[in-house]
Amino acid sequence: MSMKTKDGWSPVMERRAGLEGRQVKCLIASEGHLWMQGYYDRFPGAVRQRLAASPFNICPACMDEEARRGAHQRGKTKPSIATYFAVIAQIERKLR
């Protein structure tokens, strides 16, 4: 399954953010530390484990946004575990 991330996504994109905003690989370089305090994901355990096993510190909120966008494009109401895994793998490929 191939997912398309937003245009402009690159391994060095976090450089657009300030030093505090470079803490994770964020799809939109939004300095998530400013708004992530109230963010609580509801990922299945397998998705959390996959994110933890990644060699990159991928922003879970951005990954979730991409997975939900992909699911919506396919007429689904929420992403499957396979969709989350595909998005994580795609982000990792881009970062390498």
PDB file of N, CA, C and O in Angstrom:
ATOM      1  N   MET A   1       0.850  -1.167   0.000  1.00  0.00           N
ATOM      2  CA  MET A   1       0.000   0.000   0.000  1.00  0.00           C
ATOM      3  C   MET A   1       0.900   1.236   0.000  1.00  0.00           C
ATOM      4  O   MET A   1       1.765   1.377   0.864  1.00  0.00           O
ATOM      5  N   SER A   2       0.700   2.101  -0.940  1.00  0.00           N
ATOM      6  CA  SER A   2       1.520   3.307  -1.034  1.00  0.00           C
ATOM      7  C   SER A   2       0.671   4.520  -0.692  1.00  0.00           C
ATOM      8  O   SER A   2      -0.401   4.722  -1.263  1.00  0.00           O
ATOM      9  N   MET A   3       1.151   5.311   0.228  1.00  0.00           N
ATOM     10  CA  MET A   3       0.448   6.522   0.649  1.00  0.00           C
ATOM     11  C   MET A   3       1.256   7.718   0.151  1.00  0.00           C
ATOM     12  O   MET A   3       2.480   7.637   0.045  1.00  0.00           O
ATOM     13  N   LYS A   4       0.596   8.803  -0.150  1.00  0.00           N
ATOM     14  CA  LYS A   4       1.277  10.010  -0.594  1.00  0.00           C
ATOM     15  C   LYS A   4       1.273  11.031   0.538  1.00  0.00           C
ATOM     16  O   LYS A   4       0.213  11.409   1.037  1.00  0.00           O
ATOM     17  N   THR A   5       2.457  11.474   0.940  1.00  0.00           N
ATOM     18  CA  THR A   5       2.523  12.521   1.959  1.00  0.00           C
ATOM     19  C   THR A   5       2.429  13.878   1.284  1.00  0.00           C
ATOM     20  O   THR A   5       2.515  13.987   0.061  1.00  0.00           O
ATOM     21  N   LYS A   6       2.255  14.884   2.079  1.00  0.00           N
ATOM     22  CA  LYS A   6       2.131  16.239   1.558  1.00  0.00           C
ATOM     23  C   LYS A   6       3.384  16.645   0.796  1.00  0.00           C
ATOM     24  O   LYS A   6       4.497  16.253   1.148  1.00  0.00           O
ATOM     25  N   ASP A   7       3.186  17.437  -0.251  1.00  0.00           N
ATOM     26  CA  ASP A   7       4.329  17.952  -1.009  1.00  0.00           C
ATOM     27  C   ASP A   7       5.221  18.781  -0.097  1.00  0.00           C
ATOM     28  O   ASP A   7       4.742  19.422   0.838  1.00  0.00           O
ATOM     29  N   GLY A   8       6.506  18.765  -0.371  1.00  0.00           N
ATOM     30  CA  GLY A   8       7.443  19.554   0.410  1.00  0.00           C
ATOM     31  C   GLY A   8       8.019  18.810   1.602  1.00  0.00           C
ATOM     32  O   GLY A   8       8.855  19.359   2.319  1.00  0.00           O
ATOM     33  N   TRP A   9       7.592  17.572   1.832  1.00  0.00           N
ATOM     34  CA  TRP A   9       8.074  16.750   2.949  1.00  0.00           C
ATOM     35  C   TRP A   9       9.496  16.330   2.645  1.00  0.00           C
ATOM     36  O   TRP A   9       9.758  15.752   1.590  1.00  0.00           O
ATOM     37  N   SER A  10      10.409  16.608   3.540  1.00  0.00           N
ATOM     38  CA  SER A  10      11.797  16.235   3.331  1.00  0.00           C
ATOM     39  C   SER A  10      12.460  15.932   4.663  1.00  0.00           C
ATOM     40  O   SER A  10      11.957  16.346   5.708  1.00  0.00           O
ATOM     41  N   PRO A  11      13.585  15.214   4.646  1.00  0.00           N
ATOM     42  CA  PRO A  11      14.270  14.875   5.887  1.00  0.00           C
ATOM     43  C   PRO A  11      14.772  16.075   6.683  1.00  0.00           C
ATOM     44  O   PRO A  11      15.031  15.954   7.881  1.00  0.00           O
ATOM     45  N   VAL A  12      14.912  17.211   6.046  1.00  0.00           N
ATOM     46  CA  VAL A  12      15.460  18.382   6.744  1.00  0.00           C
ATOM     47  C   VAL A  12      14.412  19.468   6.984  1.00  0.00           C
ATOM     48  O   VAL A  12      14.759  20.590   7.352  1.00  0.00           O
ATOM     49  N   MET A  13      13.153  19.148   6.783  1.00  0.00           N
ATOM     50  CA  MET A  13      12.124  20.180   6.868  1.00  0.00           C
ATOM     51  C   MET A  13      11.995  20.800   8.253  1.00  0.00           C
ATOM     52  O   MET A  13      11.561  21.946   8.376  1.00  0.00           O
ATOM     53  N   GLU A  14      12.365  20.059   9.300  1.00  0.00           N
ATOM     54  CA  GLU A  14      12.219  20.636  10.634  1.00  0.00           C
ATOM     55  C   GLU A  14      13.138  21.825  10.837  1.00  0.00           C
ATOM     56  O   GLU A  14      12.971  22.562  11.809  1.00  0.00           O
ATOM     57  N   ARG A  15      14.096  22.036   9.959  1.00  0.00           N
ATOM     58  CA  ARG A  15      14.985  23.199  10.078  1.00  0.00           C
ATOM     59  C   ARG A  15      14.225  24.509   9.913  1.00  0.00           C
ATOM     60  O   ARG A  15      14.720  25.576  10.277  1.00  0.00           O
ATOM     61  N   ARG A  16      13.003  24.414   9.354  1.00  0.00           N
ATOM     62  CA  ARG A  16      12.179  25.614   9.227  1.00  0.00           C
ATOM     63  C   ARG A  16      11.647  26.053  10.576  1.00  0.00           C
ATOM     64  O   ARG A  16      11.243  27.205  10.741  1.00  0.00           O
ATOM     65  N   ALA A  17      11.643  25.151  11.539  1.00  0.00           N
ATOM     66  CA  ALA A  17      11.144  25.450  12.878  1.00  0.00           C
ATOM     67  C   ALA A  17      12.285  25.971  13.745  1.00  0.00           C
ATOM     68  O   ALA A  17      13.458  25.827  13.403  1.00  0.00           O
ATOM     69  N   GLY A  18      11.927  26.570  14.858  1.00  0.00           N
ATOM     70  CA  GLY A  18      12.924  26.998  15.831  1.00  0.00           C
ATOM     71  C   GLY A  18      13.543  25.782  16.508  1.00  0.00           C
ATOM     72  O   GLY A  18      13.120  24.653  16.257  1.00  0.00           O
ATOM     73  N   LEU A  19      14.528  25.996  17.350  1.00  0.00           N
ATOM     74  CA  LEU A  19      15.215  24.882  18.015  1.00  0.00           C
ATOM     75  C   LEU A  19      14.259  23.968  18.778  1.00  0.00           C
ATOM     76  O   LEU A  19      14.390  22.747  18.708  1.00  0.00           O
ATOM     77  N   GLU A  20      13.304  24.538  19.502  1.00  0.00           N
ATOM     78  CA  GLU A  20      12.346  23.729  20.259  1.00  0.00           C
ATOM     79  C   GLU A  20      11.485  22.885  19.333  1.00  0.00           C
ATOM     80  O   GLU A  20      11.086  21.777  19.692  1.00  0.00           O
ATOM     81  N   GLY A  21      11.197  23.398  18.149  1.00  0.00           N
ATOM     82  CA  GLY A  21      10.337  22.697  17.212  1.00  0.00           C
ATOM     83  C   GLY A  21      11.015  21.587  16.451  1.00  0.00           C
ATOM     84  O   GLY A  21      10.361  20.889  15.676  1.00  0.00           O
ATOM     85  N   ARG A  22      12.296  21.400  16.644  1.00  0.00           N
ATOM     86  CA  ARG A  22      13.037  20.372  15.923  1.00  0.00           C
ATOM     87  C   ARG A  22      13.098  19.055  16.683  1.00  0.00           C
ATOM     88  O   ARG A  22      13.869  18.167  16.321  1.00  0.00           O
ATOM     89  N   GLN A  23      12.306  18.922  17.717  1.00  0.00           N
ATOM     90  CA  GLN A  23      12.394  17.749  18.565  1.00  0.00           C
ATOM     91  C   GLN A  23      11.866  16.476  17.914  1.00  0.00           C
ATOM     92  O   GLN A  23      12.311  15.385  18.271  1.00  0.00           O
ATOM     93  N   VAL A  24      10.946  16.578  16.985  1.00  0.00           N
ATOM     94  CA  VAL A  24      10.423  15.410  16.279  1.00  0.00           C
ATOM     95  C   VAL A  24      10.352  15.711  14.791  1.00  0.00           C
ATOM     96  O   VAL A  24      10.416  16.871  14.383  1.00  0.00           O
ATOM     97  N   LYS A  25      10.222  14.666  13.980  1.00  0.00           N
ATOM     98  CA  LYS A  25      10.035  14.845  12.540  1.00  0.00           C
ATOM     99  C   LYS A  25       8.567  15.156  12.315  1.00  0.00           C
ATOM    100  O   LYS A  25       7.731  14.254  12.327  1.00  0.00           O
ATOM    101  N   CYS A  26       8.256  16.397  12.114  1.00  0.00           N
ATOM    102  CA  CYS A  26       6.879  16.866  11.975  1.00  0.00           C
ATOM    103  C   CYS A  26       6.577  17.123  10.502  1.00  0.00           C
ATOM    104  O   CYS A  26       7.369  17.762   9.810  1.00  0.00           O
ATOM    105  N   LEU A  27       5.442  16.632  10.020  1.00  0.00           N
ATOM    106  CA  LEU A  27       5.079  16.812   8.615  1.00  0.00           C
ATOM    107  C   LEU A  27       4.877  18.268   8.239  1.00  0.00           C
ATOM    108  O   LEU A  27       5.068  18.645   7.083  1.00  0.00           O
ATOM    109  N   ILE A  28       4.493  19.083   9.201  1.00  0.00           N
ATOM    110  CA  ILE A  28       4.190  20.469   8.879  1.00  0.00           C
ATOM    111  C   ILE A  28       5.079  21.460   9.621  1.00  0.00           C
ATOM    112  O   ILE A  28       4.859  22.668   9.537  1.00  0.00           O
ATOM    113  N   ALA A  29       6.078  20.966  10.344  1.00  0.00           N
ATOM    114  CA  ALA A  29       7.011  21.814  11.100  1.00  0.00           C
ATOM    115  C   ALA A  29       6.254  22.870  11.899  1.00  0.00           C
ATOM    116  O   ALA A  29       6.577  24.057  11.842  1.00  0.00           O
ATOM    117  N   SER A  30       5.240  22.425  12.648  1.00  0.00           N
ATOM    118  CA  SER A  30       4.346  23.356  13.335  1.00  0.00           C
ATOM    119  C   SER A  30       4.752  23.679  14.766  1.00  0.00           C
ATOM    120  O   SER A  30       3.989  24.316  15.493  1.00  0.00           O
ATOM    121  N   GLU A  31       5.940  23.249  15.181  1.00  0.00           N
ATOM    122  CA  GLU A  31       6.370  23.481  16.553  1.00  0.00           C
ATOM    123  C   GLU A  31       5.331  22.900  17.518  1.00  0.00           C
ATOM    124  O   GLU A  31       4.779  23.601  18.366  1.00  0.00           O
ATOM    125  N   GLY A  32       5.089  21.612  17.361  1.00  0.00           N
ATOM    126  CA  GLY A  32       4.078  20.912  18.132  1.00  0.00           C
ATOM    127  C   GLY A  32       4.213  21.032  19.631  1.00  0.00           C
ATOM    128  O   GLY A  32       3.230  20.867  20.354  1.00  0.00           O
ATOM    129  N   HIS A  33       5.422  21.318  20.117  1.00  0.00           N
ATOM    130  CA  HIS A  33       5.579  21.470  21.561  1.00  0.00           C
ATOM    131  C   HIS A  33       4.691  22.578  22.106  1.00  0.00           C
ATOM    132  O   HIS A  33       4.433  22.631  23.308  1.00  0.00           O
ATOM    133  N   LEU A  34       4.222  23.463  21.231  1.00  0.00           N
ATOM    134  CA  LEU A  34       3.361  24.554  21.672  1.00  0.00           C
ATOM    135  C   LEU A  34       1.913  24.110  21.867  1.00  0.00           C
ATOM    136  O   LEU A  34       1.180  24.723  22.644  1.00  0.00           O
ATOM    137  N   TRP A  35       1.493  23.054  21.170  1.00  0.00           N
ATOM    138  CA  TRP A  35       0.095  22.633  21.277  1.00  0.00           C
ATOM    139  C   TRP A  35      -0.096  21.165  21.650  1.00  0.00           C
ATOM    140  O   TRP A  35      -1.230  20.747  21.886  1.00  0.00           O
ATOM    141  N   MET A  36       0.971  20.369  21.712  1.00  0.00           N
ATOM    142  CA  MET A  36       0.857  18.942  21.973  1.00  0.00           C
ATOM    143  C   MET A  36       0.515  18.610  23.424  1.00  0.00           C
ATOM    144  O   MET A  36       0.217  17.452  23.717  1.00  0.00           O
ATOM    145  N   GLN A  37       0.543  19.557  24.326  1.00  0.00           N
ATOM    146  CA  GLN A  37       0.265  19.259  25.731  1.00  0.00           C
ATOM    147  C   GLN A  37      -1.102  18.621  25.926  1.00  0.00           C
ATOM    148  O   GLN A  37      -1.266  17.783  26.813  1.00  0.00           O
ATOM    149  N   GLY A  38      -2.077  18.994  25.124  1.00  0.00           N
ATOM    150  CA  GLY A  38      -3.419  18.440  25.246  1.00  0.00           C
ATOM    151  C   GLY A  38      -3.713  17.322  24.262  1.00  0.00           C
ATOM    152  O   GLY A  38      -4.856  16.877  24.162  1.00  0.00           O
ATOM    153  N   TYR A  39      -2.705  16.860  23.534  1.00  0.00           N
ATOM    154  CA  TYR A  39      -2.923  15.819  22.527  1.00  0.00           C
ATOM    155  C   TYR A  39      -2.786  14.440  23.159  1.00  0.00           C
ATOM    156  O   TYR A  39      -1.755  14.126  23.754  1.00  0.00           O
ATOM    157  N   TYR A  40      -3.807  13.627  23.032  1.00  0.00           N
ATOM    158  CA  TYR A  40      -3.774  12.253  23.510  1.00  0.00           C
ATOM    159  C   TYR A  40      -4.232  11.352  22.377  1.00  0.00           C
ATOM    160  O   TYR A  40      -5.390  11.412  21.964  1.00  0.00           O
ATOM    161  N   ASP A  41      -3.341  10.526  21.878  1.00  0.00           N
ATOM    162  CA  ASP A  41      -3.724   9.644  20.789  1.00  0.00           C
ATOM    163  C   ASP A  41      -4.502   8.447  21.318  1.00  0.00           C
ATOM    164  O   ASP A  41      -4.467   8.143  22.510  1.00  0.00           O
ATOM    165  N   ARG A  42      -5.184   7.792  20.435  1.00  0.00           N
ATOM    166  CA  ARG A  42      -5.933   6.589  20.758  1.00  0.00           C
ATOM    167  C   ARG A  42      -5.507   5.454  19.831  1.00  0.00           C
ATOM    168  O   ARG A  42      -6.334   4.675  19.359  1.00  0.00           O
ATOM    169  N   PHE A  43      -4.199   5.377  19.580  1.00  0.00           N
ATOM    170  CA  PHE A  43      -3.676   4.346  18.690  1.00  0.00           C
ATOM    171  C   PHE A  43      -3.814   2.958  19.301  1.00  0.00           C
ATOM    172  O   PHE A  43      -3.711   2.794  20.517  1.00  0.00           O
ATOM    173  N   PRO A  44      -4.047   1.958  18.451  1.00  0.00           N
ATOM    174  CA  PRO A  44      -3.970   0.575  18.937  1.00  0.00           C
ATOM    175  C   PRO A  44      -2.538   0.291  19.409  1.00  0.00           C
ATOM    176  O   PRO A  44      -1.595   0.936  18.952  1.00  0.00           O
ATOM    177  N   GLY A  45      -2.382  -0.656  20.306  1.00  0.00           N
ATOM    178  CA  GLY A  45      -1.067  -0.995  20.843  1.00  0.00           C
ATOM    179  C   GLY A  45      -0.045  -1.308  19.765  1.00  0.00           C
ATOM    180  O   GLY A  45       1.120  -0.931  19.893  1.00  0.00           O
ATOM    181  N   ALA A  46      -0.456  -1.989  18.708  1.00  0.00           N
ATOM    182  CA  ALA A  46       0.480  -2.346  17.634  1.00  0.00           C
ATOM    183  C   ALA A  46       1.048  -1.102  16.947  1.00  0.00           C
ATOM    184  O   ALA A  46       2.216  -1.082  16.557  1.00  0.00           O
ATOM    185  N   VAL A  47       0.224  -0.075  16.804  1.00  0.00           N
ATOM    186  CA  VAL A  47       0.686   1.164  16.160  1.00  0.00           C
ATOM    187  C   VAL A  47       1.665   1.885  17.086  1.00  0.00           C
ATOM    188  O   VAL A  47       2.683   2.402  16.625  1.00  0.00           O
ATOM    189  N   ARG A  48       1.372   1.923  18.369  1.00  0.00           N
ATOM    190  CA  ARG A  48       2.301   2.545  19.325  1.00  0.00           C
ATOM    191  C   ARG A  48       3.650   1.825  19.316  1.00  0.00           C
ATOM    192  O   ARG A  48       4.702   2.464  19.335  1.00  0.00           O
ATOM    193  N   GLN A  49       3.610   0.493  19.287  1.00  0.00           N
ATOM    194  CA  GLN A  49       4.853  -0.282  19.256  1.00  0.00           C
ATOM    195  C   GLN A  49       5.630  -0.004  17.984  1.00  0.00           C
ATOM    196  O   GLN A  49       6.855   0.114  18.014  1.00  0.00           O
ATOM    197  N   ARG A  50       4.924   0.103  16.861  1.00  0.00           N
ATOM    198  CA  ARG A  50       5.605   0.376  15.582  1.00  0.00           C
ATOM    199  C   ARG A  50       6.257   1.750  15.602  1.00  0.00           C
ATOM    200  O   ARG A  50       7.386   1.905  15.136  1.00  0.00           O
ATOM    201  N   LEU A  51       5.562   2.747  16.135  1.00  0.00           N
ATOM    202  CA  LEU A  51       6.158   4.084  16.249  1.00  0.00           C
ATOM    203  C   LEU A  51       7.379   4.051  17.153  1.00  0.00           C
ATOM    204  O   LEU A  51       8.393   4.677  16.843  1.00  0.00           O
ATOM    205  N   ALA A  52       7.300   3.338  18.256  1.00  0.00           N
ATOM    206  CA  ALA A  52       8.423   3.248  19.200  1.00  0.00           C
ATOM    207  C   ALA A  52       9.612   2.533  18.581  1.00  0.00           C
ATOM    208  O   ALA A  52      10.757   2.826  18.928  1.00  0.00           O
ATOM    209  N   ALA A  53       9.360   1.596  17.667  1.00  0.00           N
ATOM    210  CA  ALA A  53      10.432   0.829  17.038  1.00  0.00           C
ATOM    211  C   ALA A  53      11.090   1.581  15.885  1.00  0.00           C
ATOM    212  O   ALA A  53      12.136   1.163  15.389  1.00  0.00           O
ATOM    213  N   SER A  54      10.496   2.668  15.462  1.00  0.00           N
ATOM    214  CA  SER A  54      11.050   3.431  14.340  1.00  0.00           C
ATOM    215  C   SER A  54      12.397   4.036  14.723  1.00  0.00           C
ATOM    216  O   SER A  54      12.584   4.467  15.861  1.00  0.00           O
ATOM    217  N   PRO A  55      13.337   4.070  13.779  1.00  0.00           N
ATOM    218  CA  PRO A  55      14.620   4.713  14.068  1.00  0.00           C
ATOM    219  C   PRO A  55      14.498   6.240  14.120  1.00  0.00           C
ATOM    220  O   PRO A  55      15.451   6.927  14.487  1.00  0.00           O
ATOM    221  N   PHE A  56      13.339   6.764  13.758  1.00  0.00           N
ATOM    222  CA  PHE A  56      13.111   8.207  13.748  1.00  0.00           C
ATOM    223  C   PHE A  56      12.058   8.565  14.795  1.00  0.00           C
ATOM    224  O   PHE A  56      11.187   7.752  15.106  1.00  0.00           O
ATOM    225  N   ASN A  57      12.137   9.753  15.325  1.00  0.00           N
ATOM    226  CA  ASN A  57      11.156  10.238  16.292  1.00  0.00           C
ATOM    227  C   ASN A  57      10.035  10.925  15.517  1.00  0.00           C
ATOM    228  O   ASN A  57       9.979  12.152  15.445  1.00  0.00           O
ATOM    229  N   ILE A  58       9.150  10.126  14.942  1.00  0.00           N
ATOM    230  CA  ILE A  58       8.072  10.635  14.090  1.00  0.00           C
ATOM    231  C   ILE A  58       6.972  11.228  14.966  1.00  0.00           C
ATOM    232  O   ILE A  58       6.573  10.627  15.963  1.00  0.00           O
ATOM    233  N   CYS A  59       6.497  12.380  14.597  1.00  0.00           N
ATOM    234  CA  CYS A  59       5.421  13.044  15.328  1.00  0.00           C
ATOM    235  C   CYS A  59       4.145  12.203  15.202  1.00  0.00           C
ATOM    236  O   CYS A  59       3.651  12.011  14.091  1.00  0.00           O
ATOM    237  N   PRO A  60       3.604  11.701  16.314  1.00  0.00           N
ATOM    238  CA  PRO A  60       2.414  10.862  16.223  1.00  0.00           C
ATOM    239  C   PRO A  60       1.182  11.614  15.722  1.00  0.00           C
ATOM    240  O   PRO A  60       0.347  11.031  15.031  1.00  0.00           O
ATOM    241  N   ALA A  61       1.056  12.888  16.056  1.00  0.00           N
ATOM    242  CA  ALA A  61      -0.099  13.658  15.602  1.00  0.00           C
ATOM    243  C   ALA A  61      -0.071  13.847  14.093  1.00  0.00           C
ATOM    244  O   ALA A  61      -1.102  13.717  13.432  1.00  0.00           O
ATOM    245  N   CYS A  62       1.094  14.149  13.544  1.00  0.00           N
ATOM    246  CA  CYS A  62       1.210  14.325  12.095  1.00  0.00           C
ATOM    247  C   CYS A  62       1.007  12.998  11.365  1.00  0.00           C
ATOM    248  O   CYS A  62       0.359  12.950  10.319  1.00  0.00           O
ATOM    249  N   MET A  63       1.570  11.916  11.925  1.00  0.00           N
ATOM    250  CA  MET A  63       1.392  10.604  11.322  1.00  0.00           C
ATOM    251  C   MET A  63      -0.086  10.235  11.316  1.00  0.00           C
ATOM    252  O   MET A  63      -0.592   9.703  10.328  1.00  0.00           O
ATOM    253  N   ASP A  64      -0.778  10.515  12.414  1.00  0.00           N
ATOM    254  CA  ASP A  64      -2.208  10.236  12.516  1.00  0.00           C
ATOM    255  C   ASP A  64      -2.989  11.048  11.486  1.00  0.00           C
ATOM    256  O   ASP A  64      -3.909  10.531  10.851  1.00  0.00           O
ATOM    257  N   GLU A  65      -2.624  12.307  11.322  1.00  0.00           N
ATOM    258  CA  GLU A  65      -3.290  13.173  10.337  1.00  0.00           C
ATOM    259  C   GLU A  65      -3.136  12.607   8.928  1.00  0.00           C
ATOM    260  O   GLU A  65      -4.099  12.575   8.161  1.00  0.00           O
ATOM    261  N   GLU A  66      -1.937  12.164   8.591  1.00  0.00           N
ATOM    262  CA  GLU A  66      -1.696  11.578   7.263  1.00  0.00           C
ATOM    263  C   GLU A  66      -2.481  10.281   7.084  1.00  0.00           C
ATOM    264  O   GLU A  66      -3.047  10.043   6.017  1.00  0.00           O
ATOM    265  N   ALA A  67      -2.518   9.448   8.111  1.00  0.00           N
ATOM    266  CA  ALA A  67      -3.254   8.177   8.025  1.00  0.00           C
ATOM    267  C   ALA A  67      -4.750   8.434   7.876  1.00  0.00           C
ATOM    268  O   ALA A  67      -5.419   7.756   7.097  1.00  0.00           O
ATOM    269  N   ARG A  68      -5.273   9.398   8.608  1.00  0.00           N
ATOM    270  CA  ARG A  68      -6.702   9.719   8.507  1.00  0.00           C
ATOM    271  C   ARG A  68      -7.040  10.301   7.134  1.00  0.00           C
ATOM    272  O   ARG A  68      -8.099  10.016   6.574  1.00  0.00           O
ATOM    273  N   ARG A  69      -6.143  11.107   6.606  1.00  0.00           N
ATOM    274  CA  ARG A  69      -6.359  11.674   5.268  1.00  0.00           C
ATOM    275  C   ARG A  69      -6.400  10.559   4.228  1.00  0.00           C
ATOM    276  O   ARG A  69      -7.251  10.562   3.340  1.00  0.00           O
ATOM    277  N   GLY A  70      -5.475   9.606   4.342  1.00  0.00           N
ATOM    278  CA  GLY A  70      -5.443   8.484   3.414  1.00  0.00           C
ATOM    279  C   GLY A  70      -6.667   7.599   3.529  1.00  0.00           C
ATOM    280  O   GLY A  70      -7.205   7.143   2.520  1.00  0.00           O
ATOM    281  N   ALA A  71      -7.110   7.354   4.756  1.00  0.00           N
ATOM    282  CA  ALA A  71      -8.316   6.541   4.959  1.00  0.00           C
ATOM    283  C   ALA A  71      -9.538   7.246   4.376  1.00  0.00           C
ATOM    284  O   ALA A  71     -10.374   6.620   3.724  1.00  0.00           O
ATOM    285  N   HIS A  72      -9.633   8.536   4.612  1.00  0.00           N
ATOM    286  CA  HIS A  72     -10.760   9.312   4.099  1.00  0.00           C
ATOM    287  C   HIS A  72     -10.804   9.277   2.568  1.00  0.00           C
ATOM    288  O   HIS A  72     -11.878   9.176   1.976  1.00  0.00           O
ATOM    289  N   GLN A  73      -9.637   9.361   1.937  1.00  0.00           N
ATOM    290  CA  GLN A  73      -9.574   9.313   0.478  1.00  0.00           C
ATOM    291  C   GLN A  73     -10.073   7.982  -0.069  1.00  0.00           C
ATOM    292  O   GLN A  73     -10.546   7.906  -1.203  1.00  0.00           O
ATOM    293  N   ARG A  74      -9.965   6.931   0.748  1.00  0.00           N
ATOM    294  CA  ARG A  74     -10.439   5.609   0.331  1.00  0.00           C
ATOM    295  C   ARG A  74     -11.849   5.324   0.849  1.00  0.00           C
ATOM    296  O   ARG A  74     -12.316   4.188   0.774  1.00  0.00           O
ATOM    297  N   GLY A  75     -12.530   6.342   1.372  1.00  0.00           N
ATOM    298  CA  GLY A  75     -13.904   6.191   1.820  1.00  0.00           C
ATOM    299  C   GLY A  75     -14.066   5.535   3.179  1.00  0.00           C
ATOM    300  O   GLY A  75     -15.159   5.079   3.514  1.00  0.00           O
ATOM    301  N   LYS A  76     -13.014   5.480   3.960  1.00  0.00           N
ATOM    302  CA  LYS A  76     -13.065   4.880   5.296  1.00  0.00           C
ATOM    303  C   LYS A  76     -13.246   5.978   6.337  1.00  0.00           C
ATOM    304  O   LYS A  76     -12.858   7.125   6.113  1.00  0.00           O
ATOM    305  N   THR A  77     -13.831   5.625   7.465  1.00  0.00           N
ATOM    306  CA  THR A  77     -14.020   6.621   8.526  1.00  0.00           C
ATOM    307  C   THR A  77     -12.799   6.757   9.412  1.00  0.00           C
ATOM    308  O   THR A  77     -12.555   7.828   9.968  1.00  0.00           O
ATOM    309  N   LYS A  78     -12.025   5.682   9.553  1.00  0.00           N
ATOM    310  CA  LYS A  78     -10.800   5.771  10.351  1.00  0.00           C
ATOM    311  C   LYS A  78      -9.751   4.827   9.771  1.00  0.00           C
ATOM    312  O   LYS A  78     -10.090   3.850   9.102  1.00  0.00           O
ATOM    313  N   PRO A  79      -8.483   5.120  10.028  1.00  0.00           N
ATOM    314  CA  PRO A  79      -7.403   4.299   9.461  1.00  0.00           C
ATOM    315  C   PRO A  79      -7.342   2.915  10.110  1.00  0.00           C
ATOM    316  O   PRO A  79      -7.643   2.747  11.291  1.00  0.00           O
ATOM    317  N   SER A  80      -6.950   1.948   9.313  1.00  0.00           N
ATOM    318  CA  SER A  80      -6.689   0.607   9.827  1.00  0.00           C
ATOM    319  C   SER A  80      -5.254   0.560  10.348  1.00  0.00           C
ATOM    320  O   SER A  80      -4.467   1.474  10.102  1.00  0.00           O
ATOM    321  N   ILE A  81      -4.925  -0.497  11.061  1.00  0.00           N
ATOM    322  CA  ILE A  81      -3.547  -0.674  11.513  1.00  0.00           C
ATOM    323  C   ILE A  81      -2.622  -0.733  10.310  1.00  0.00           C
ATOM    324  O   ILE A  81      -1.526  -0.173  10.344  1.00  0.00           O
ATOM    325  N   ALA A  82      -3.046  -1.403   9.249  1.00  0.00           N
ATOM    326  CA  ALA A  82      -2.232  -1.488   8.032  1.00  0.00           C
ATOM    327  C   ALA A  82      -1.976  -0.102   7.445  1.00  0.00           C
ATOM    328  O   ALA A  82      -0.880   0.172   6.956  1.00  0.00           O
ATOM    329  N   THR A  83      -2.975   0.765   7.491  1.00  0.00           N
ATOM    330  CA  THR A  83      -2.795   2.131   6.977  1.00  0.00           C
ATOM    331  C   THR A  83      -1.779   2.889   7.817  1.00  0.00           C
ATOM    332  O   THR A  83      -0.906   3.566   7.273  1.00  0.00           O
ATOM    333  N   TYR A  84      -1.885   2.782   9.142  1.00  0.00           N
ATOM    334  CA  TYR A  84      -0.894   3.432  10.007  1.00  0.00           C
ATOM    335  C   TYR A  84       0.512   2.917   9.698  1.00  0.00           C
ATOM    336  O   TYR A  84       1.453   3.700   9.574  1.00  0.00           O
ATOM    337  N   PHE A  85       0.645   1.603   9.575  1.00  0.00           N
ATOM    338  CA  PHE A  85       1.963   1.024   9.282  1.00  0.00           C
ATOM    339  C   PHE A  85       2.501   1.542   7.949  1.00  0.00           C
ATOM    340  O   PHE A  85       3.686   1.854   7.836  1.00  0.00           O
ATOM    341  N   ALA A  86       1.635   1.633   6.942  1.00  0.00           N
ATOM    342  CA  ALA A  86       2.065   2.123   5.623  1.00  0.00           C
ATOM    343  C   ALA A  86       2.536   3.571   5.695  1.00  0.00           C
ATOM    344  O   ALA A  86       3.530   3.932   5.065  1.00  0.00           O
ATOM    345  N   VAL A  87       1.832   4.395   6.455  1.00  0.00           N
ATOM    346  CA  VAL A  87       2.220   5.805   6.595  1.00  0.00           C
ATOM    347  C   VAL A  87       3.563   5.918   7.312  1.00  0.00           C
ATOM    348  O   VAL A  87       4.428   6.688   6.896  1.00  0.00           O
ATOM    349  N   ILE A  88       3.737   5.156   8.383  1.00  0.00           N
ATOM    350  CA  ILE A  88       5.016   5.178   9.110  1.00  0.00           C
ATOM    351  C   ILE A  88       6.153   4.751   8.196  1.00  0.00           C
ATOM    352  O   ILE A  88       7.203   5.393   8.167  1.00  0.00           O
ATOM    353  N   ALA A  89       5.949   3.665   7.443  1.00  0.00           N
ATOM    354  CA  ALA A  89       6.991   3.176   6.522  1.00  0.00           C
ATOM    355  C   ALA A  89       7.309   4.217   5.456  1.00  0.00           C
ATOM    356  O   ALA A  89       8.470   4.404   5.095  1.00  0.00           O
ATOM    357  N   GLN A  90       6.290   4.886   4.957  1.00  0.00           N
ATOM    358  CA  GLN A  90       6.521   5.901   3.928  1.00  0.00           C
ATOM    359  C   GLN A  90       7.329   7.072   4.491  1.00  0.00           C
ATOM    360  O   GLN A  90       8.250   7.563   3.838  1.00  0.00           O
ATOM    361  N   ILE A  91       6.989   7.511   5.683  1.00  0.00           N
ATOM    362  CA  ILE A  91       7.728   8.614   6.306  1.00  0.00           C
ATOM    363  C   ILE A  91       9.186   8.198   6.526  1.00  0.00           C
ATOM    364  O   ILE A  91      10.102   8.984   6.283  1.00  0.00           O
ATOM    365  N   GLU A  92       9.398   6.964   6.986  1.00  0.00           N
ATOM    366  CA  GLU A  92      10.767   6.468   7.202  1.00  0.00           C
ATOM    367  C   GLU A  92      11.546   6.439   5.896  1.00  0.00           C
ATOM    368  O   GLU A  92      12.718   6.815   5.867  1.00  0.00           O
ATOM    369  N   ARG A  93      10.905   5.994   4.808  1.00  0.00           N
ATOM    370  CA  ARG A  93      11.603   5.970   3.505  1.00  0.00           C
ATOM    371  C   ARG A  93      12.027   7.382   3.100  1.00  0.00           C
ATOM    372  O   ARG A  93      13.137   7.591   2.611  1.00  0.00           O
ATOM    373  N   LYS A  94      11.143   8.329   3.306  1.00  0.00           N
ATOM    374  CA  LYS A  94      11.456   9.728   2.955  1.00  0.00           C
ATOM    375  C   LYS A  94      12.613  10.259   3.799  1.00  0.00           C
ATOM    376  O   LYS A  94      13.453  11.015   3.311  1.00  0.00           O
ATOM    377  N   LEU A  95      12.647   9.854   5.065  1.00  0.00           N
ATOM    378  CA  LEU A  95      13.692  10.347   5.962  1.00  0.00           C
ATOM    379  C   LEU A  95      15.053   9.730   5.688  1.00  0.00           C
ATOM    380  O   LEU A  95      16.080  10.326   6.012  1.00  0.00           O
ATOM    381  N   ARG A  96      15.071   8.574   5.111  1.00  0.00           N
ATOM    382  CA  ARG A  96      16.352   7.924   4.800  1.00  0.00           C
ATOM    383  C   ARG A  96      16.928   8.624   3.622  1.00  0.00           C
ATOM    384  O   ARG A  96      18.011   8.265   3.160  1.00  0.00           O
TER     385      ARG A  96
END
